Amino acid sequence: MPPKPKRRSNADAQSLLGLSASLAREDLLQMEKLAAMGRLVAGLSHEVRGPLGTILGSTQSLQRNPALPAAAKESLARIEEAGKRIKSLVENLLGFSRVSLTTIVRVDLCSLVESALELTDFETRSRGIEIVKSLDRKAPMLNGNFNTLKQVFINLIGNAVQAMEGQGGGTIKLSVSPSPDGFGAVAEVADTGPGMPREISDKIFEPFFTTKGKKGTGLGLWVVSRIVSAHKGRITVESAPGRGTTFRISLPAA
């Protein structure tokens, strides 16, 4: 006769309960930190947007004065450019403050990716970019906030479009499949852009790091990583000069 399975001892059971409670406390603490940071950012954004709007409005109005010297117009143009950069930073921070997991639903990752593609369709078509989809409907359902997760893919598609700017087109490949390790579902966004060296790809999820010069804020991918992290997922990037860039997102099954 096969040996009877050993019964779990009370000590083992207590240990598992203690571990479960500890993990629950860590999850709650992380959510509280995110909520507190969101409130802080939202408050700061509100205080900055009002004065900033006044500055931008005034500089734009002054530039329309035909009697203004050329040197003054150049100075005002630089002020306006700096103001728009600050505005972009504030909007990105405000977007982070709205990352909320209060509305959790069952999410079909394939449908979510298709929804993101619908919103970016004009941008990709107008730039001659081909979209290639490989969406495995066998990928498991997720627990998450549909809108915040969709923002992840909108952002990544937008980054891919910008990476291929000046190439006269390109290809973005989007795939969804079950995780090989059974963790949940994996989504990939790959482009045929110029790619990045290791010293850059290692830093792209850091706040305020950007390769776009004055056009970038360095917050887009940071916000993406925070959203994925809040959903207990992982995001990684693979890139090399001349080989394009692939973002890989792993999210746990419901």
N, C-alpha and C positions, 0 to 999 in steps of 0.2 A: 504493500500500500504506500502511496506517496506520503511524504511527511506533511503533517498538518501545518498550515501557515501560522507563524508566530503572531500572537496577539500583541498589539501595540500596548506598551506599558503606560500607566498613568503619567509617568515622568515624561515619556515621549509626547503624549498628548498635550501635557502642560507646556512643553517646549514649543510645540507647533502653534499652540494658541498664543504664547508669548511672542513668537516671531510674527504671526499674523497681526497682532495688535501693534507691534513696533512698526511694521510696514504701513499700517493704516495711519498711524500717527505721523510718519514721514510724509505720506501723501497729503494729509491734511495741512501739515506745516508748509509744504511746497505750494499748495493752493492758496494758503493765507499770504505767503510772500508775494505770489503773483498778483493777488487781489490788491495788496497794499501798494505794490509798485504801480499797478494800473491806476489806482486812485491818485497817487502822487503825480504821475505823468499827465493824467487828464486835467488835474488842477493847474499844473504848470502850462500846459498847452493852451488852456482857456485864458490864462493871464497874458500869454505872449501874443496870441492871435489878434487881439484887439489893437494894441499899439502897433503891431507889425502891419496890419491893414491900413492904418493911418499913414505910416511911413511910405508904403508902396503907393498908396493913392496920391499922396502929396508929391512924390518924386515924378510919377507919371504925368501929373497935372502940370508941374513946372516945366517938364521937357517939351510940352506943347506950346510954350511961350516963344513966339518967333523972335522976340527981342533978346532972348537969352544968349550970351556969348557961347561959342563952340566949346570952350574949355569947361564951362559950367555944365553944359549938356553932357559932356563926357563923364564928369564927376557924378552927375545924377544917374547916368546909365550904370555906372559901377555900383552905386548905392542900391539901385533897383535890382541888379543881378545878385548882390549879396542878400538883399531882402527876400528874393525868391528862393534862394538856397535855404535860408532859415525857415521859410514857409514850408518847403519840402521836408525838412528835418522834423518840424513840428507835426506835420501830417503823418509822417511815418511813426513817430512816437505815439501819436493819438491812435493810430491803427493798432499798435501794440497794446495800448491800454484797453482796447475793446476786445482783446483776446479773452473770450469767456467760455468756460465749459459748463455754464449753468444749464444749457439746453443740450442734453445728450440724447442722441437718437441712434438707431441702427443705420449704418452708412454702407452703401454699396460703392466701393471704391471705383469700379468701372463707370458707373453712372456719374459719380462726382467728377472724374476726369473729363468725361464728355461734356458735362455742364461747363467746366472751365474752358474747354475748347470752343464752345459756342460763344463765350464772351470775348475770346481773343481771335475769333475767326477773321474779322475785318483786318486786324493788324497783320496777321500772318499772310493772308491772301494778297493784300495791297503791296507787300514786300516780296512777293514771289516765293514764299517759303512753303515747301511741301510738308504736309503732316502725315506721318505714318503711325498707325495705331495697331497695337497688339494687346487686346484686352481679354484676359481669360476670365470668363464668367464663373469659373470654379473657385476664384479667390474668395476667401471667407468674408463675411460681413464684419464690420467694425463697430465699436461704440465710440461716438465722437460728435463734435459739433460740425455740421455739414458746411456752413458758411465759412468758418475759419479754416477748415481743411481745404476748401475750394480755393481760398485765397493763396494757399501755399502753391498750388499748381498754376494759378494765374500769374503769380510772381515769377515762378521758374520759367514759364513759357515766355514771359516778357523779357527776362534776362537772356534767354536763348536767342530771341529775336534781335536784341541789342548786340549780342556777341557776334552775330552774322551780318551786322550792318556794314554796308560797303562791299559785300561779296556779290551783290546782285542776285540774292536768293540763298537757298540752303535747304536743309532738312531737319525737322524736329521729330524724333521718335518718342512715342509715349507707350509704355507698356505697364500692364498690371498682371500679376501672377501670384499664386500661393507661395508663401515662404518655403524654401527648401527644408528649413529646420523645424517647420510646423509652428513658428512664432505667430504667424498671421498672414498679412498680405504685403507684397513688395511692389512699389511703383517706381518707374524710372523715367526721367526726362533727359534725353540725349540730343545734343546739337552737333552740327558739322562746322562749328566755328573754329577760330584759330587755336583754341585751347589755352591752358595756363601752365606756367612752370610750378614746381612743387612749392617754392617759397611763397607763392601767391595763394594757391589752392589751400594751403594749410591755415590761412588767415581769413578766408572769406566769410566765415560765420562770426567773426569778431565785430562788435558794434563800432560803427564809424570807419571801418576799413572799406575802401573803395578803389577801384581801378579806373573809374570813369571821370576822374578829375572833378571839375566844378559841376558836372552834370549829375554826379552821384551823391547820395547821402551816407552810404555805408550802413544803412539800417534794414534794407529789404531782406537780405538773407539772414540777418540776425533775428528779425521777427519770424521768418520762416522756421528757423531752428527752434525758437521758443514755442511756436505752435506745435511743432512735431513733438518736442519734449513734453509739453503739457498733455499730449495724448499718449504718453508712455512709449513713444516711438523713437526711431533713430534716423538720422539723415547723414549721408556721406557723399563725397564727391570724388570722381576720378577724372583726371584731366592731364594733358600733356601738350606741349606746343605742336601744332599741326595735326592733332588727333581729336580735336573737339572736346566736349565736356559732358559728363554724365552725372546727374544727381540721382541718388538711390534712397528711397524712403521706405523704411520698414515700420509697419504699424501692427499692434497686437490684435488678434481676432477677438470678436465679441465673446 
